[in-house]
Amino acid sequence: MFRHRRAVIYEPTESAGQAALGLPRFQWGEAQAMETSRQERHHEWRDQWEMFRDEAGFLFQDWILPATLDSFANKEVLECGCGGGHHTRIMAGVAARVTAVDLNTAELARGRMTDFANVEFVDADLTTMELGRQFDVVVCIGVIHHTDNPDRVFEVLLRHCRPGGLIVVWTYSAEGNALVRFGVEPLRKLLFRRLSRSKLAGVSRVVTAMLYPVVHTVYRVPFLKFLPYFEYFANFRRLTFERNVLNVFDKLNAPQTHFTSLATARRWMSSDRLDQGSVSIRPYVGVSYSLVGRLKP
């Protein structure tokens, strides 16, 4: 479908100009001069995506609903937070072009996408980036809740979407995640962040193995639907063991997580820049929200 060549990566520097980079690019300019507005790089994300692959394509298609892969067909797509490039690959198969941005893993993802000619990788901070262009579709899957300032990131997403373009966001919800917020998160901050990534992966495998007997027995009983994570564990049963290990590792490895409340999701999607007739705020398996909307023409 595409002429094969090496996917390219652009990394902004204070001295490099837009012309030299070949693409209207994010700059560390005066508008972004406050150090407090810049996110730190976190080795945890590169470590995670060097150790794991995510090949559960059905999840991506679930998370973007009511959008579909057809929504990306022949479009210019901006992916905000590409991780290891797993979703980049899915979109690149149908999109005209994908610009994939990540502060920590752009180089890693580029190395996995050399068979696609229609992908560019950008090393930039989602909270402050200014690429100097707009896109048909702007996608942020599983990333906005890990940023320093989700509100600011959502504004950046809107700014990079062209009039009539599509915004797609998937984010952890505050609702339905009490166990992770008040149980797992304190343990992560107190204990798990001190472990090496290899030891944390070992812990994640043990935890995953311990979940299997419960998830495949108790969580199959229909009249126990009131149990926390009942819907979530239905997906757990569809995934491979390694993919479930990744889910657990992700919860224990993330340097920070801001769980998105329904009130916040509604506030984001009530922007006067969005066509309110196109807006969808959809809970997903009781622990996350899929947010989809189209900008006004």
WOZI-V254852 format. One record per pair of residues at least 24 apart in sequence whose ideal C-beta (glycine too) atoms are under 6 Angstrom apart, sorted by the first residue. I is the first residue (numbers start at 0). J is the second residue. Records with the same first field share a line. If there is no record, write none. Layout:
BEGIN
I = J, J
END
This chain:
BEGIN
1 = 116, 117
2 = 116
3 = 114, 116
4 = 116
5 = 113
6 = 109, 112, 113, 115, 118
7 = 119
8 = 105, 106, 109, 120
9 = 121
10 = 122
11 = 123
23 = 130, 131, 132
25 = 123, 128, 129, 130
31 = 127
36 = 127
37 = 124
38 = 124, 126, 147
40 = 102, 103
41 = 103, 254
43 = 252, 254
44 = 103, 104
45 = 103, 104
46 = 196
47 = 252
48 = 82, 83, 104, 107
51 = 245
53 = 85
55 = 238, 242
56 = 89
59 = 86, 89
62 = 140, 169, 289
63 = 167
65 = 279, 291
66 = 167, 291
68 = 93
70 = 165
71 = 136
74 = 135, 136
75 = 134, 135
76 = 136
77 = 134, 137, 159
78 = 138
79 = 125, 139
80 = 139, 142
81 = 108
83 = 108
84 = 108, 111, 112
86 = 140
91 = 115, 117, 118
125 = 152, 155
126 = 151, 152
133 = 159, 161
134 = 159
135 = 164
136 = 165
137 = 166
138 = 167
139 = 168
140 = 169
141 = 169
143 = 168, 170
144 = 170, 171, 256, 257, 259
145 = 253
149 = 257
153 = 267
157 = 272
160 = 294
162 = 294, 296
163 = 296
164 = 294
165 = 293
166 = 292
167 = 291
168 = 290
169 = 289
170 = 259, 288
171 = 258, 287
172 = 259, 286, 287, 288
173 = 258, 260
174 = 261
175 = 285, 286
176 = 258, 286
178 = 227
180 = 258
183 = 250
187 = 251
191 = 251
199 = 251
200 = 248
203 = 244, 247, 248
204 = 244
206 = 247
207 = 243, 244, 247
230 = 284, 285
231 = 284, 286
234 = 284
264 = 288, 290
268 = 292
END
